[in-house]
Amino acid sequence: MTLRLRMTLVIAAAITLTVLVFAVLVYALVGHELRKNEDLSLRRESDRIIQLIQTDPNWQGFSQCTWVRSPACAQLVAPTPSDDPDAGAGPALPITGQMREVASGGSPAFFTEATIGDDPIRVYVRPLPNQRALVVGVRDDRVLASFERLGWLLVATVLGALVVAAGTAYLAARRGLRPVDRLTAVAEGIARTGNTDIRIPRSSTTEIHRLGSAFNTMLGELEQSRRQQEQLIADASHELRTPLTSLRTNAAMLRNPELEQSSKERITGALEHELMGMQSLVEDLIDLARHEEAPAFVEDMDLHELVLYCMDNAKRRYPGIEWSLEGSQDHILVSGERARLARAIANLLDNAGKFTPAASKFTPEAREVTPGPGRVRLVLSVSKTNVTLDVRDTGPGIPEQDLAHVFDRFYRSTNARSVAGSGLGLAVVHNVAIAHHGTARAHPSPSGAHFSLTLPLAQGS
C-alpha cells in the first residue's frame, strides 16, 4: 500500500468518523426533543381531562378512539377489569396489568408504546383518586416518520461526507506528498547516476523544506567527502611515485655484482631512509583516512608525561637542537586514544625540528649569522576546562598568507618545499585534535613558528 493511499484512507476515515459521531449525536438529540414534546403534549392532555373529570364527576372517558378524526383519546382504568367504566363504541386503548397497578396505587405514572390495529400510539398512564388511573393515548406515526426521515437524512449525510472526505483526502495527500515525490526522484537519480551535484528545490511546506535542506546539506558533505577522497588518492599516488621510483632504482643497483662495498652501504642506507619515509607517509595516510573518527579506545592519560616521551624521541632525532618543556609539572589528565595523541604531538615536534637550524649559519637574505643552535620551546598551560600545548621554534617561521592553509593535506609553503616531507603531518594533528574535541592552531609570530594544540581536561582532573 502506497503512502498516498494510506494518507487518503486515514484522512477519509477521520473525517467520516467525525461526521458519523456528529450524526449519531444529532439523531439522539432530535429524537429526545421529539419524544419530549410528544410526552409534554400527553401530560397537558391528561391535565385537561382531569379538569373535565373535576367538572363532571360522572365523566367516563371518550366514547371512541377513531384516530383518523381524533388526535388523542382517554380512558379510565380500575384495578380490576370488572370495575372499568364503559369505553363506548369504537376501538379502545389496550389495557395492561401495569396500568391496573397504577390504578391500585402500586406503580407510578409512566409512558409506553402500544398499537390499535396497525396504528402505533404513545400512551401516558397516571393515577387518579378513588382507585382509578387515567390512560391517555396519541398517534405516534408522525413522530416515527420524523425519526425515519431524520435517520435516512443522516445516513445520506455520512455517505456524502465519506465521498467528499475521500476526494479531499486524496487531493490533500497528492499535494502534500508532491515535495516528497520530488525528493524521492532526486534520491533515485543520485543513486542511479552517482551525481551528488543535484539539489532539492525549495518547498513551500515548512517540514518538507527542512527535510530538503537537511538532504541538501548531506549531499554537500557527501560531495565534499568524495572530493577529499579523490584528492587524497591523487596526492598519495603522487607522493608515493617518487620514493617507489627511488626504491626500484636502488634495488636494481644492488643487483650489480661489481658494485663496491662502500656503494652498497650507501645504497642500503638510502633504501632504509626511503622505507622510513614511506612508512611515515603510509601512517599519515591511515590517520587521515580515519579523518575525524572518534577514538577507538579511550583512556585517561597524563599529558605532561606523554609530551616528555615525545620530546625525548625528538631529541634523539634532532640532537643539534635545544629542547625545553615549561609550565605545569603536575598530572594533567586528558581522555583519548594514546597512540593518536602521541602521533599528533610527535608531528608537531617533528615539524618544529625539521625547520629549526641545528647550528650557526650565514643567512644571505638577512646578511647575518644565526647565533648558536636552534631551540624548540614547549609550554603546557592549564585552564579550568582545557590544557594547551604551545610549540615555538626558531626556524624561518610561516608566511602570514600560509597560516590559514598549513593544516591542509599535502600543503607546503614556499619555505617548506626544500625540506623533506609529505605535507601530511600537520593535517594529522588537526584531525586528531578534532576527533578529541580539541583544536589545533597556527599563530602569527615575529620569529619562528608557533603552533598550539588544545585538548579538554578529563572529568575529575
C-alpha positions as CSV (number, residue, x, y, z in Angstrom):
1,M,0.0,0.0,0.0
2,T,1.5,3.3,-1.0
3,L,1.9,6.3,1.3
4,R,-0.6,8.3,-0.7
5,L,-3.3,5.6,-0.4
6,R,-2.6,5.2,3.4
7,M,-2.9,9.0,3.9
8,T,-6.1,9.1,1.9
9,L,-7.6,6.3,3.9
10,V,-6.5,7.8,7.2
11,I,-7.8,11.3,6.4
12,A,-11.1,10.0,4.9
13,A,-11.6,7.7,7.9
14,A,-11.0,10.5,10.3
15,I,-13.4,12.9,8.6
16,T,-16.1,10.2,8.2
17,L,-15.8,9.1,11.8
18,T,-16.2,12.7,12.9
19,V,-19.3,13.1,10.7
20,L,-20.7,9.8,12.0
21,V,-20.3,10.7,15.6
22,F,-21.9,14.1,14.9
23,A,-24.8,12.3,13.1
24,V,-25.4,10.0,16.0
25,L,-25.4,12.9,18.4
26,V,-27.9,14.8,16.2
27,Y,-30.2,11.8,15.9
28,A,-30.1,11.2,19.6
29,L,-30.7,14.9,20.4
30,V,-33.5,15.4,17.9
31,G,-35.2,12.2,18.9
32,H,-35.0,13.2,22.5
33,E,-36.6,16.5,21.7
34,L,-39.4,14.9,19.6
35,R,-40.2,12.5,22.4
36,K,-40.0,15.2,25.0
37,N,-42.5,17.4,23.1
38,E,-44.9,14.5,22.5
39,D,-44.8,13.5,26.2
40,L,-45.4,17.1,27.1
41,S,-48.5,17.2,25.0
42,L,-49.7,13.9,26.6
43,R,-49.3,15.4,30.1
44,R,-51.1,18.5,29.0
45,E,-53.9,16.4,27.6
46,S,-54.1,14.5,30.8
47,D,-54.3,17.7,32.8
48,R,-57.2,18.9,30.6
49,I,-59.1,15.6,31.1
50,I,-58.6,15.8,34.8
51,Q,-60.2,19.3,34.8
52,L,-63.1,17.7,32.9
53,I,-63.4,15.0,35.5
54,Q,-63.4,17.5,38.3
55,T,-66.2,19.5,36.5
56,D,-68.2,16.3,35.7
57,P,-67.7,13.6,38.3
58,N,-69.7,11.2,36.1
59,W,-67.3,11.5,33.2
60,Q,-66.4,8.0,31.9
61,G,-64.0,8.8,29.1
62,F,-64.2,9.3,25.4
63,S,-66.6,7.1,23.6
64,Q,-64.2,6.0,20.9
65,C,-60.6,6.2,19.6
66,T,-61.1,6.8,15.9
67,W,-57.6,8.0,15.0
68,V,-58.5,9.5,11.7
69,R,-60.7,12.1,13.3
70,S,-59.3,12.3,16.9
71,P,-55.7,13.2,17.6
72,A,-55.9,11.7,21.1
73,C,-58.2,9.6,23.3
74,A,-58.5,8.9,27.0
75,Q,-59.9,6.1,29.1
76,L,-60.4,5.4,32.9
77,V,-59.0,2.2,34.3
78,A,-59.9,0.4,37.5
79,P,-57.7,-2.1,39.5
80,T,-59.9,-4.9,38.1
81,P,-61.5,-5.3,34.6
82,S,-65.0,-5.7,36.1
83,D,-64.8,-2.2,37.6
84,D,-63.8,-0.5,34.3
85,P,-66.3,2.1,33.0
86,D,-67.8,1.6,29.6
87,A,-65.4,2.9,27.0
88,G,-68.2,3.2,24.4
89,A,-68.3,2.2,20.8
90,G,-65.1,2.0,18.7
91,P,-61.6,0.8,19.3
92,A,-60.4,1.1,22.9
93,L,-56.9,1.6,24.3
94,P,-55.1,-1.6,25.2
95,I,-55.0,-2.0,28.9
96,T,-52.1,-3.9,30.6
97,G,-51.5,-5.2,34.1
98,Q,-49.1,-2.4,34.8
99,M,-51.8,0.2,34.1
100,R,-54.1,-1.5,36.7
101,E,-51.2,-1.4,39.2
102,V,-51.1,2.4,38.7
103,A,-54.9,2.4,39.4
104,S,-54.4,0.5,42.6
105,G,-51.5,2.8,43.6
106,G,-48.8,0.1,43.3
107,S,-47.0,1.7,40.4
108,P,-46.1,5.3,39.5
109,A,-47.1,7.1,36.3
110,F,-45.3,6.0,33.1
111,F,-45.1,6.3,29.3
112,T,-45.3,3.4,26.9
113,E,-45.9,2.4,23.3
114,A,-48.8,0.3,22.0
115,T,-50.8,-0.2,18.9
116,I,-54.5,-0.1,17.9
117,G,-54.9,-2.1,14.8
118,D,-52.0,-1.1,12.6
119,D,-51.7,2.4,14.2
120,P,-48.8,3.0,16.6
121,I,-49.7,5.1,19.7
122,R,-47.8,6.8,22.5
123,V,-49.6,6.1,25.9
124,Y,-49.4,8.0,29.2
125,V,-50.8,6.5,32.4
126,R,-51.2,8.5,35.6
127,P,-53.0,7.6,38.9
128,L,-56.3,9.3,40.0
129,P,-58.1,9.3,43.3
130,N,-60.5,6.6,44.3
131,Q,-58.6,3.7,42.9
132,R,-58.5,4.8,39.3
133,A,-56.0,5.6,36.6
134,L,-56.2,7.8,33.5
135,V,-54.8,6.4,30.3
136,V,-54.2,8.9,27.5
137,G,-53.0,7.9,24.0
138,V,-51.9,9.8,20.9
139,R,-51.0,8.8,17.5
140,D,-47.2,8.1,17.2
141,D,-46.9,7.5,13.4
142,R,-45.9,11.1,12.7
143,V,-43.1,11.1,15.2
144,L,-41.9,7.7,14.0
145,A,-42.0,9.0,10.4
146,S,-39.9,12.0,11.5
147,F,-37.4,9.6,13.1
148,E,-37.2,7.6,9.9
149,R,-36.7,10.7,7.7
150,L,-34.1,12.0,10.1
151,G,-32.3,8.7,10.0
152,W,-32.2,8.5,6.2
153,L,-31.0,12.1,6.0
154,L,-28.2,11.4,8.4
155,V,-27.2,8.2,6.6
156,A,-27.1,10.2,3.3
157,T,-25.0,12.9,5.1
158,V,-22.5,10.3,6.3
159,L,-22.2,8.7,2.9
160,G,-21.8,12.1,1.2
161,A,-19.2,13.0,3.8
162,L,-17.4,9.8,3.1
163,V,-17.2,10.6,-0.7
164,V,-16.2,14.2,-0.1
165,A,-13.7,13.2,2.5
166,A,-12.1,10.6,0.2
167,G,-11.8,13.1,-2.6
168,T,-10.5,15.8,-0.4
169,A,-8.1,13.4,1.3
170,Y,-6.7,12.2,-2.0
171,L,-6.1,15.7,-3.2
172,A,-4.5,16.8,0.1
173,A,-2.3,13.7,0.1
174,R,-1.3,14.2,-3.5
175,R,-0.5,17.9,-2.9
176,G,1.2,17.2,0.4
177,L,3.4,14.4,-0.9
178,R,4.4,16.2,-4.1
179,P,7.6,17.5,-2.5
180,V,8.3,14.1,-1.1
181,D,7.9,12.7,-4.6
182,R,10.4,15.2,-5.9
183,L,12.9,14.3,-3.1
184,T,12.4,10.6,-3.9
185,A,13.1,11.3,-7.6
186,V,16.2,13.2,-6.8
187,A,17.4,10.4,-4.4
188,E,16.8,7.8,-7.1
189,G,18.6,9.9,-9.7
190,I,21.6,10.3,-7.4
191,A,21.6,6.5,-6.7
192,R,21.3,5.8,-10.5
193,T,23.9,8.3,-11.8
194,G,26.1,8.9,-8.7
195,N,25.9,12.7,-9.4
196,T,25.8,14.4,-6.0
197,D,25.7,17.9,-7.5
198,I,21.9,17.7,-7.7
199,R,20.0,19.7,-5.1
200,I,16.4,19.5,-3.7
201,P,14.4,22.6,-4.8
202,R,12.9,24.8,-2.1
203,S,9.4,23.8,-0.9
204,S,6.6,25.9,0.4
205,T,5.9,23.4,3.2
206,T,8.0,24.1,6.3
207,E,8.6,20.4,7.2
208,I,9.4,19.4,3.7
209,H,11.7,22.4,3.3
210,R,13.6,21.4,6.4
211,L,13.9,17.8,5.1
212,G,15.1,19.1,1.8
213,S,17.6,21.4,3.4
214,A,18.9,18.6,5.6
215,F,19.1,16.4,2.4
216,N,21.0,19.1,0.5
217,T,23.4,19.5,3.5
218,M,24.0,15.8,3.5
219,L,24.6,15.9,-0.3
220,G,27.1,18.7,0.1
221,E,29.0,16.9,2.8
222,L,29.0,13.7,0.7
223,E,30.3,15.6,-2.3
224,Q,33.0,17.3,-0.2
225,S,34.0,13.9,1.3
226,R,34.1,12.3,-2.2
227,R,36.3,15.1,-3.5
228,Q,38.6,14.9,-0.5
229,Q,38.9,11.2,-1.1
230,E,39.7,11.7,-4.7
231,Q,42.2,14.4,-3.8
232,L,43.7,12.2,-1.1
233,I,44.1,9.3,-3.6
234,A,45.6,11.6,-6.2
235,D,48.0,13.3,-3.8
236,A,49.0,10.0,-2.2
237,S,49.8,8.4,-5.6
238,H,51.8,11.4,-6.5
239,E,53.8,11.3,-3.2
240,L,54.4,7.6,-3.4
241,R,55.6,7.7,-7.0
242,T,58.9,9.3,-6.2
243,P,60.0,7.1,-3.3
244,L,58.9,4.0,-5.2
245,T,60.9,5.0,-8.2
246,S,63.9,5.6,-5.9
247,L,63.5,2.2,-4.2
248,R,63.3,0.5,-7.6
249,T,66.4,2.2,-8.9
250,N,68.4,1.5,-5.7
251,A,67.2,-2.1,-5.7
252,A,68.3,-2.5,-9.3
253,M,71.7,-1.1,-8.5
254,L,72.2,-3.6,-5.7
255,R,71.9,-6.4,-8.2
256,N,75.2,-5.3,-9.8
257,P,77.8,-7.9,-8.7
258,E,80.6,-5.5,-9.4
259,L,79.3,-2.8,-7.0
260,E,81.8,-1.8,-4.4
261,Q,81.1,-2.4,-0.7
262,S,81.0,1.3,0.1
263,S,78.5,1.9,-2.6
264,K,76.4,-1.0,-1.3
265,E,76.4,0.5,2.2
266,R,75.4,3.9,0.8
267,I,72.6,2.5,-1.3
268,T,71.4,0.4,1.7
269,G,71.3,3.5,3.9
270,A,69.3,5.3,1.2
271,L,66.9,2.4,1.0
272,E,66.4,2.4,4.7
273,H,65.8,6.2,4.6
274,E,63.2,5.8,1.8
275,L,61.5,3.0,3.6
276,M,61.2,5.1,6.8
277,G,59.8,7.9,4.8
278,M,57.3,5.6,3.1
279,Q,56.3,4.2,6.5
280,S,55.7,7.6,7.9
281,L,53.7,8.6,4.8
282,V,51.5,5.4,5.0
283,E,50.9,6.0,8.7
284,D,49.9,9.6,7.9
285,L,47.5,8.4,5.2
286,I,45.9,5.9,7.6
287,D,45.4,8.7,10.1
288,L,43.9,10.9,7.5
289,A,41.6,8.2,6.3
290,R,40.2,8.0,9.8
291,H,39.5,11.7,9.4
292,E,37.6,12.9,12.5
293,E,36.7,9.4,13.7
294,A,36.1,9.2,17.4
295,P,38.9,7.5,19.4
296,A,38.5,3.7,19.4
297,F,40.0,3.1,22.9
298,V,39.5,6.0,25.3
299,E,41.6,6.2,28.4
300,D,42.8,8.9,30.9
301,M,46.5,9.7,30.5
302,D,49.0,12.2,31.8
303,L,49.6,14.7,29.0
304,H,52.8,16.0,30.7
305,E,54.2,12.5,30.7
306,L,53.2,12.0,27.0
307,V,54.8,15.2,25.9
308,L,58.0,14.3,27.7
309,Y,58.1,10.9,25.9
310,C,57.6,12.6,22.5
311,M,60.2,15.3,23.3
312,D,62.8,12.6,24.3
313,N,62.2,10.9,20.9
314,A,62.5,14.3,19.1
315,K,65.8,15.0,21.0
316,R,67.3,11.7,19.7
317,R,66.1,12.6,16.1
318,Y,67.3,16.2,16.2
319,P,70.3,16.2,18.6
320,G,71.6,19.5,17.5
321,I,68.6,21.4,18.8
322,E,67.9,22.6,22.3
323,W,64.5,21.3,23.6
324,S,62.7,22.6,26.7
325,L,59.4,22.0,28.4
326,E,57.9,24.6,30.6
327,G,54.6,25.0,32.5
328,S,52.7,22.8,35.0
329,Q,54.6,19.7,36.2
330,D,51.5,18.3,37.9
331,H,49.5,15.4,36.5
332,I,47.4,16.8,33.6
333,L,44.8,14.2,32.7
334,V,43.2,14.1,29.3
335,S,40.9,11.5,27.8
336,G,41.6,9.9,24.4
337,E,43.5,7.4,22.3
338,R,47.1,7.4,23.5
339,A,48.6,6.4,20.1
340,R,46.8,9.0,18.1
341,L,47.6,11.8,20.6
342,A,51.2,10.7,20.7
343,R,51.4,10.9,16.9
344,A,49.8,14.3,16.8
345,I,52.3,15.7,19.4
346,A,55.2,13.9,17.6
347,N,54.2,15.5,14.3
348,L,54.2,19.0,15.9
349,L,57.7,18.4,17.4
350,D,58.9,16.8,14.1
351,N,57.7,19.9,12.2
352,A,59.5,22.2,14.6
353,G,62.7,20.0,14.4
354,K,62.8,20.0,10.6
355,F,62.6,23.8,10.3
356,T,64.8,24.7,13.2
357,P,68.5,25.3,12.4
358,A,70.8,22.9,14.3
359,A,73.9,25.2,14.3
360,S,75.0,28.7,13.4
361,K,74.9,29.6,9.8
362,F,75.0,32.6,7.5
363,T,71.7,33.7,6.1
364,P,72.3,35.6,2.7
365,E,68.8,37.2,2.8
366,A,69.4,38.8,6.2
367,R,73.2,39.0,5.7
368,E,73.7,37.9,9.3
369,V,74.8,34.8,11.2
370,T,72.2,33.0,13.3
371,P,73.9,32.6,16.7
372,G,74.0,29.3,18.5
373,P,72.0,26.1,17.9
374,G,68.2,26.3,17.2
375,R,65.8,26.0,20.0
376,V,62.3,24.5,20.4
377,R,60.3,25.6,23.4
378,L,57.3,23.7,24.6
379,V,54.8,25.2,27.1
380,L,51.9,23.5,28.9
381,S,49.3,25.8,30.3
382,V,46.1,24.6,32.1
383,S,42.8,26.5,32.3
384,K,39.6,25.4,34.1
385,T,38.5,23.0,31.3
386,N,41.3,22.8,28.8
387,V,45.0,22.2,28.5
388,T,47.1,23.8,25.8
389,L,50.5,22.7,24.4
390,D,52.3,25.6,22.7
391,V,55.3,24.7,20.4
392,R,57.6,27.5,19.4
393,D,60.7,27.2,17.3
394,T,63.5,29.5,16.0
395,G,63.1,28.5,12.4
396,P,62.2,30.7,9.4
397,G,58.6,30.9,10.5
398,I,55.4,30.8,8.5
399,P,54.4,33.5,6.0
400,E,51.2,35.2,7.0
401,Q,49.4,34.1,3.8
402,D,50.2,30.5,4.6
403,L,48.8,30.4,8.2
404,A,45.3,29.5,7.0
405,H,46.5,26.6,4.9
406,V,49.2,24.8,7.0
407,F,46.7,22.2,8.2
408,D,45.5,21.3,4.7
409,R,46.5,17.9,3.3
410,F,49.7,18.0,1.2
411,Y,50.0,21.7,1.6
412,R,53.6,23.0,1.7
413,S,54.5,26.6,1.9
414,T,57.4,28.1,-0.1
415,N,59.8,27.9,2.8
416,A,59.0,24.2,3.4
417,R,59.5,22.9,-0.1
418,S,63.2,22.5,0.3
419,V,62.7,20.3,3.4
420,A,61.8,16.6,3.1
421,G,58.2,15.7,4.0
422,S,54.8,14.9,2.5
423,G,52.8,17.8,3.9
424,L,50.6,15.5,5.9
425,G,51.9,15.8,9.4
426,L,50.0,19.0,10.4
427,A,46.8,17.7,8.7
428,V,47.1,14.6,11.0
429,V,47.4,17.0,14.0
430,H,44.3,18.8,13.0
431,N,42.3,15.7,12.5
432,V,43.4,14.2,15.9
433,A,42.5,17.4,17.6
434,I,39.0,17.5,16.2
435,A,38.4,13.8,17.0
436,H,39.3,14.5,20.6
437,H,37.0,17.6,20.8
438,G,40.0,20.0,20.7
439,T,41.6,22.5,18.4
440,A,44.9,22.9,16.5
441,R,46.1,26.4,15.5
442,A,48.9,28.1,13.8
443,H,49.7,31.6,15.3
444,P,51.4,34.5,13.7
445,S,54.9,35.0,15.2
446,P,57.6,37.7,14.7
447,S,60.2,35.0,14.7
448,G,59.9,31.2,14.1
449,A,56.7,29.2,14.0
450,H,54.1,29.0,16.8
451,F,51.6,26.1,16.9
452,S,49.2,25.2,19.7
453,L,47.2,22.0,20.5
454,T,44.3,22.4,22.9
455,L,42.5,19.5,24.5
456,P,39.7,19.2,27.1
457,L,40.7,18.0,30.5
458,A,39.4,14.6,31.7
459,Q,36.5,14.7,34.0
460,G,37.5,14.9,37.6
461,S,41.0,16.2,36.8
